[in-house]
Amino acid sequence: MKIASYIRQSFIDWPGKTCAVIFTRGCNFRCGYCHNPSLVLPSYYKGQTNIAQEEVLQFLNDRKGWLDGVVISGGEPTLQPDLPELIQSIKEMGYPVKIDTNGSRPAIIEDLIRNQLVDYIAMDIKTLINRKCYYQVTGVNNADLMIQIKQSIEIIRQSGIPFQFRTTILPDHHSPYIINRLKNQFAYENYVLQEFREGETVDALSSVY
Ligand code: SF4
């Protein structure tokens, strides 16, 4: 498991919960605004060592009773082949688990749901779900990706577990027309528009503790 970093206590990553946040390394998108380039770009993280999974699990074990849950974020956590095993270990300690995902791996999301390994899913809707718009935001120019994103949305909608869809708004990529279409498309769901903020999330938050 490629764990780049973890936050020991966060009040903002899972609505209503005090949680730890695990950041996995590696992502299949290249969003120009990414807050976590050191998790995404091999040229940034080359030579950096991953945090041992045992260290994180020991920390979580020590914090039982103090934390309400664990968030697994990234990077893109569904790229990690041993994600289910990590979550299983966390859930055996009694923690509910939330994952943050870009929605590119619907089969993984479906398996996690089917095996009752996730209690909350937050999925990024990067922009309008068409190839041109997604390419502009993520740098990925792949027709299959649009199918995968739509599948993930439907799997999450039908899952019966709490979820959130969210879009980070950048004036360069999200015109008022795009924003309105997204708001209409995801009306009546837990959908949030997030303002883009400068800065590197992991470095800034890691120093809090
Ligand atoms: S999907 Fe998330 S982690 Fe990956 S490049 Fe985009 S913003 Fe960064």
Residues whose N, C-alpha, C, O or C-beta is under 5 A from the ligand:
A	BS01	SF4	C27 F29 R30 C31 C34 H35 V40 G74 G75 N102
